[in-house]
């Protein structure tokens, strides 16, 4: 089903690099849970299966395999489990806000949040329809200069940096425009500076290029 040694490496990194945005108590409990999972193949299998069972509701929007069913909703497939877990925490504490996700995150136990992150991290992301070749080429150049340093040269993501490859272009465009409009006195993400200098044409080029990866 999936490579346990690969997941163990991911979870080791997750435990060593947990974001300070995660509440201390949750982070400590999560590390204990993740350590137990990565040390035992049976627990690892059980976590995956429990995550599969718990994502029934998530699958309506994000897809059972983590590839979203709507172009304005992100893929979760192949995201790093640390990134996925941290997003749950951000929706729970109000750092991120979404009508559905903010409510859902508060109903999930720590174990459920871990299991869902484990499950979706092991799915395969499928490329979307990209932009025309000229725009894709322009987007590739922009990505190499502005994005690859954090998200990886192939847009695969890294630890708590999200995977962008294969994300729906519409979702990526929405996200970049949201960052562009953020008030830097109220938010500290480096994406404000990255998105703030992008033109609408550049946003479309980037989104189209990444969707087709």
DRENDO-1510 file (C-alpha; in Angstrom, 1 decimal, always signed):
<recs>
REC; n; res; u; v; w
REC; 1; UNK; +0.0; +0.0; +0.0 .
REC; 2; UNK; +2.7; +2.5; +0.9 .
REC; 3; UNK; +6.4; +2.5; +2.0 .
REC; 4; UNK; +6.5; +2.5; +5.7 .
REC; 5; UNK; +10.2; +3.5; +5.7 .
REC; 6; UNK; +9.4; +6.6; +3.6 .
REC; 7; UNK; +6.6; +7.6; +6.0 .
REC; 8; UNK; +8.8; +7.0; +9.0 .
REC; 9; UNK; +11.4; +9.5; +7.6 .
REC; 10; UNK; +8.6; +12.0; +7.0 .
REC; 11; UNK; +7.3; +11.6; +10.5 .
REC; 12; UNK; +10.7; +11.9; +12.0 .
REC; 13; UNK; +11.1; +15.2; +10.3 .
REC; 14; UNK; +7.6; +16.2; +11.4 .
REC; 15; UNK; +8.6; +15.6; +15.0 .
REC; 16; UNK; +11.8; +17.5; +14.8 .
REC; 17; UNK; +10.5; +20.5; +12.9 .
REC; 18; UNK; +7.0; +21.1; +14.3 .
REC; 19; UNK; +5.9; +24.6; +13.7 .
REC; 20; UNK; +5.6; +27.0; +16.6 .
REC; 21; UNK; +2.2; +27.9; +15.3 .
REC; 22; UNK; +1.0; +24.5; +16.7 .
REC; 23; UNK; -0.2; +24.8; +20.3 .
REC; 24; UNK; +2.4; +23.4; +22.7 .
REC; 25; UNK; +0.2; +20.8; +24.2 .
REC; 26; UNK; -1.1; +19.5; +20.9 .
REC; 27; UNK; +2.4; +19.5; +19.5 .
REC; 28; UNK; +3.7; +17.5; +22.4 .
REC; 29; UNK; +0.9; +15.0; +22.2 .
REC; 30; UNK; +1.3; +14.8; +18.4 .
REC; 31; UNK; +5.0; +14.0; +18.6 .
REC; 32; UNK; +4.2; +11.2; +21.1 .
REC; 33; UNK; +1.6; +9.8; +18.8 .
REC; 34; UNK; +3.7; +10.1; +15.7 .
REC; 35; UNK; +6.7; +8.5; +17.3 .
REC; 36; UNK; +4.5; +5.6; +18.3 .
REC; 37; UNK; +3.2; +5.3; +14.8 .
REC; 38; UNK; +6.5; +5.4; +13.0 .
REC; 39; UNK; +8.0; +2.8; +15.4 .
REC; 40; UNK; +5.4; +0.1; +14.7 .
REC; 41; UNK; +4.3; -1.2; +11.3 .
REC; 42; UNK; +1.0; -2.4; +12.8 .
REC; 43; UNK; +0.3; +1.1; +14.2 .
REC; 44; UNK; +1.3; +2.7; +10.9 .
REC; 45; UNK; -1.1; +0.5; +9.0 .
REC; 46; UNK; -3.8; +1.2; +11.6 .
REC; 47; UNK; -3.3; +4.9; +11.3 .
REC; 48; UNK; -3.6; +4.9; +7.6 .
REC; 49; UNK; -6.8; +2.8; +7.7 .
REC; 50; UNK; -8.3; +5.0; +10.5 .
REC; 51; UNK; -7.5; +8.0; +8.4 .
REC; 52; UNK; -9.2; +6.4; +5.4 .
REC; 53; UNK; -12.3; +5.8; +7.5 .
REC; 54; UNK; -12.4; +9.3; +8.9 .
REC; 55; UNK; -12.0; +11.2; +5.6 .
REC; 56; UNK; -15.5; +10.2; +4.4 .
REC; 57; UNK; -16.7; +13.8; +4.9 .
REC; 58; UNK; -13.4; +15.3; +3.7 .
REC; 59; UNK; -13.7; +13.3; +0.4 .
REC; 60; UNK; -16.8; +15.2; -0.7 .
REC; 61; UNK; -14.6; +18.2; -1.4 .
REC; 62; UNK; -11.0; +17.0; -1.4 .
REC; 63; UNK; -11.6; +13.6; -3.0 .
REC; 64; UNK; -11.1; +10.2; -1.3 .
REC; 65; UNK; -7.7; +10.1; -3.0 .
REC; 66; UNK; -6.9; +13.6; -2.0 .
REC; 67; UNK; -7.4; +15.1; -5.5 .
REC; 68; UNK; -10.1; +17.8; -5.1 .
REC; 69; UNK; -13.4; +17.6; -6.9 .
REC; 70; UNK; -13.7; +21.3; -7.3 .
REC; 71; UNK; -11.2; +23.6; -8.9 .
REC; 72; UNK; -11.4; +26.2; -6.1 .
REC; 73; UNK; -10.5; +23.5; -3.4 .
REC; 74; UNK; -6.9; +22.4; -2.9 .
REC; 75; UNK; -5.5; +18.9; -3.4 .
REC; 76; UNK; -4.4; +17.2; -0.2 .
REC; 77; UNK; -2.8; +14.2; -1.9 .
REC; 78; UNK; +1.0; +13.8; -1.4 .
REC; 79; UNK; +1.2; +16.8; +1.0 .
REC; 80; UNK; +3.7; +16.3; +3.8 .
REC; 81; UNK; +1.9; +15.0; +6.9 .
REC; 82; UNK; +3.4; +17.8; +9.0 .
REC; 83; UNK; +2.0; +20.4; +6.7 .
REC; 84; UNK; -1.5; +18.8; +6.8 .
REC; 85; UNK; -1.5; +18.4; +10.6 .
REC; 86; UNK; -0.4; +22.1; +11.0 .
REC; 87; UNK; -3.3; +23.3; +8.8 .
REC; 88; UNK; -5.7; +21.5; +11.1 .
REC; 89; UNK; -4.2; +23.4; +14.0 .
REC; 90; UNK; -4.4; +26.7; +12.3 .
REC; 91; UNK; -8.1; +26.2; +11.5 .
REC; 92; UNK; -8.7; +25.2; +15.1 .
REC; 93; UNK; -7.0; +28.2; +16.6 .
REC; 94; UNK; -8.3; +30.8; +14.1 .
REC; 95; UNK; -5.0; +31.5; +12.3 .
REC; 96; UNK; -6.7; +30.3; +9.2 .
REC; 97; UNK; -10.4; +30.8; +8.6 .
REC; 98; UNK; -12.8; +28.9; +6.4 .
REC; 99; UNK; -16.5; +28.4; +7.1 .
REC; 100; UNK; -16.4; +24.6; +6.8 .
REC; 101; UNK; -12.8; +23.8; +7.8 .
REC; 102; UNK; -12.8; +26.0; +10.9 .
REC; 103; UNK; -15.8; +24.1; +12.2 .
REC; 104; UNK; -14.6; +20.7; +11.1 .
REC; 105; UNK; -11.1; +21.0; +12.6 .
REC; 106; UNK; -12.6; +21.7; +16.1 .
REC; 107; UNK; -14.6; +18.5; +16.0 .
REC; 108; UNK; -11.6; +16.2; +15.3 .
REC; 109; UNK; -9.6; +14.6; +18.0 .
REC; 110; UNK; -5.8; +14.7; +18.0 .
REC; 111; UNK; -5.7; +11.1; +16.8 .
REC; 112; UNK; -8.1; +11.8; +14.0 .
REC; 113; UNK; -6.1; +14.8; +12.8 .
REC; 114; UNK; -2.9; +12.7; +12.8 .
REC; 115; UNK; -4.6; +9.8; +11.0 .
REC; 116; UNK; -6.1; +12.0; +8.3 .
REC; 117; UNK; -2.7; +13.7; +7.7 .
REC; 118; UNK; -1.0; +10.3; +7.4 .
REC; 119; UNK; -3.6; +9.0; +5.0 .
REC; 120; UNK; -3.6; +11.9; +2.6 .
REC; 121; UNK; +0.1; +12.3; +2.7 .
REC; 122; UNK; +0.4; +8.8; +1.0 .
REC; 123; UNK; -2.0; +9.5; -1.9 .
REC; 124; UNK; -0.8; +10.3; -5.4 .
REC; 125; UNK; -1.4; +13.9; -6.7 .
REC; 126; UNK; -2.7; +14.0; -10.3 .
REC; 127; UNK; -1.7; +17.0; -12.5 .
REC; 128; UNK; -4.5; +19.3; -13.7 .
REC; 129; UNK; -5.0; +20.8; -17.0 .
REC; 130; UNK; -2.3; +23.5; -17.3 .
REC; 131; UNK; -2.2; +26.8; -19.2 .
REC; 132; UNK; -1.1; +27.2; -22.8 .
REC; 133; UNK; +2.6; +26.5; -23.5 .
REC; 134; UNK; +3.6; +30.2; -23.6 .
REC; 135; UNK; +2.1; +30.9; -20.2 .
REC; 136; UNK; +3.4; +27.7; -18.8 .
REC; 137; UNK; +6.9; +28.7; -19.8 .
REC; 138; UNK; +6.6; +32.1; -18.3 .
REC; 139; UNK; +5.2; +30.5; -15.1 .
REC; 140; UNK; +8.1; +28.1; -14.9 .
REC; 141; UNK; +10.6; +30.9; -15.0 .
REC; 142; UNK; +8.7; +32.8; -12.3 .
REC; 143; UNK; +8.5; +29.8; -10.1 .
REC; 144; UNK; +12.2; +29.1; -10.4 .
REC; 145; UNK; +13.0; +32.6; -9.3 .
REC; 146; UNK; +10.3; +33.3; -6.7 .
REC; 147; UNK; +9.0; +30.0; -5.3 .
REC; 148; UNK; +11.5; +27.1; -5.8 .
REC; 149; UNK; +13.6; +28.1; -2.8 .
REC; 150; UNK; +10.8; +27.1; -0.3 .
REC; 151; UNK; +8.6; +24.8; -2.3 .
REC; 152; UNK; +11.3; +22.8; -4.1 .
REC; 153; UNK; +12.5; +22.9; -7.6 .
REC; 154; UNK; +9.7; +20.5; -8.7 .
REC; 155; UNK; +7.1; +22.1; -6.5 .
REC; 156; UNK; +6.8; +19.0; -4.4 .
REC; 157; UNK; +6.9; +20.9; -1.0 .
REC; 158; UNK; +9.2; +20.3; +1.9 .
REC; 159; UNK; +8.2; +19.6; +5.6 .
REC; 160; UNK; +5.7; +22.3; +6.4 .
REC; 161; UNK; +5.9; +24.0; +3.0 .
REC; 162; UNK; +3.0; +22.8; +0.9 .
REC; 163; UNK; +3.2; +20.9; -2.4 .
REC; 164; UNK; +2.0; +23.1; -5.2 .
REC; 165; UNK; +2.5; +20.7; -8.1 .
REC; 166; UNK; -0.8; +19.5; -9.5 .
REC; 167; UNK; -2.9; +22.0; -7.5 .
REC; 168; UNK; -6.0; +23.4; -9.4 .
REC; 169; UNK; -5.1; +26.6; -11.1 .
REC; 170; UNK; -8.2; +28.3; -9.8 .
REC; 171; UNK; -7.3; +27.5; -6.2 .
REC; 172; UNK; -3.7; +28.7; -6.7 .
REC; 173; UNK; -4.9; +31.9; -8.2 .
REC; 174; UNK; -7.3; +32.5; -5.3 .
REC; 175; UNK; -4.5; +31.8; -2.8 .
REC; 176; UNK; -2.0; +34.1; -4.4 .
REC; 177; UNK; -4.6; +37.0; -4.7 .
REC; 178; UNK; -5.5; +36.5; -1.0 .
REC; 179; UNK; -1.8; +36.8; +0.0 .
REC; 180; UNK; -1.5; +39.8; -2.3 .
REC; 181; UNK; -4.3; +41.6; -0.4 .
REC; 182; UNK; -3.1; +40.7; +3.1 .
REC; 183; UNK; -2.1; +43.5; +5.5 .
REC; 184; UNK; +1.6; +42.9; +6.5 .
REC; 185; UNK; +1.0; +44.6; +9.8 .
REC; 186; UNK; -1.5; +41.8; +10.8 .
REC; 187; UNK; +0.1; +38.8; +9.1 .
REC; 188; UNK; +3.7; +37.6; +9.1 .
REC; 189; UNK; +3.8; +35.1; +6.2 .
REC; 190; UNK; +6.5; +35.6; +3.6 .
REC; 191; UNK; +4.0; +35.0; +0.9 .
REC; 192; UNK; +2.7; +38.5; +1.3 .
REC; 193; UNK; +6.0; +39.8; -0.1 .
REC; 194; UNK; +6.1; +37.1; -2.8 .
REC; 195; UNK; +2.6; +37.6; -4.1 .
REC; 196; UNK; +2.6; +41.4; -3.5 .
REC; 197; UNK; +4.8; +42.1; -6.5 .
REC; 198; UNK; +3.0; +39.7; -8.9 .
REC; 199; UNK; +0.8; +41.1; -11.7 .
REC; 200; UNK; -2.5; +39.4; -12.6 .
REC; 201; UNK; -0.8; +38.0; -15.7 .
REC; 202; UNK; +2.0; +36.5; -13.6 .
REC; 203; UNK; -0.4; +35.0; -11.2 .
REC; 204; UNK; -2.2; +33.3; -14.0 .
REC; 205; UNK; +1.0; +32.1; -15.5 .
REC; 206; UNK; +2.2; +30.6; -12.2 .
REC; 207; UNK; -1.1; +28.9; -11.4 .
REC; 208; UNK; -1.3; +27.4; -14.9 .
REC; 209; UNK; +2.3; +26.1; -14.8 .
REC; 210; UNK; +1.9; +24.5; -11.4 .
REC; 211; UNK; -1.5; +22.9; -12.2 .
REC; 212; UNK; +0.1; +21.0; -15.0 .
REC; 213; UNK; +3.0; +19.7; -13.0 .
</recs>
